[in-house]
Amino acid sequence: MRNNIRERERRQMAASGVAAPTRTEVLQLYRSLLRVARQFCDYNIREYSKRRTIDAFRDNKNLTDPSQLSAAFSDGKAQLEVAKRQALVYSLYTPKVKSIMDIKPS
């Protein structure tokens, strides 16, 4: 069902002639996603969101069609909002003991 909604939104954007995002906007989104990834207190979630961001941008770097660019950009913005909410929720339930990956050697 969620895919149907996204597909419908993509078609509407293409029909409305939405301009493709600029390079600056795309880089700003990329940095924002990485910045939010750093806010997760759990090492595994932090690394997963960082890896997912990098992989998604790498997969979409060769897009040239303006409608596909707009769709990928709006999907990225939606993912940013989800990541912000999740970072907030995870911060409310921070584990008392740090992960072994978060402990810095002396």
Buried (B, 14 or more C-beta within 10 A) or exposed (E): EEEEEBEEBBEEBBEEEBEBBEEEEBEEBBEBBBEBBEBBBBBEBBEEBBEBBBEBBEEBEEBEEBBBBBBBBBBBBEBBEEBBEBBEEBEEEEEEEEEEEEEEEE
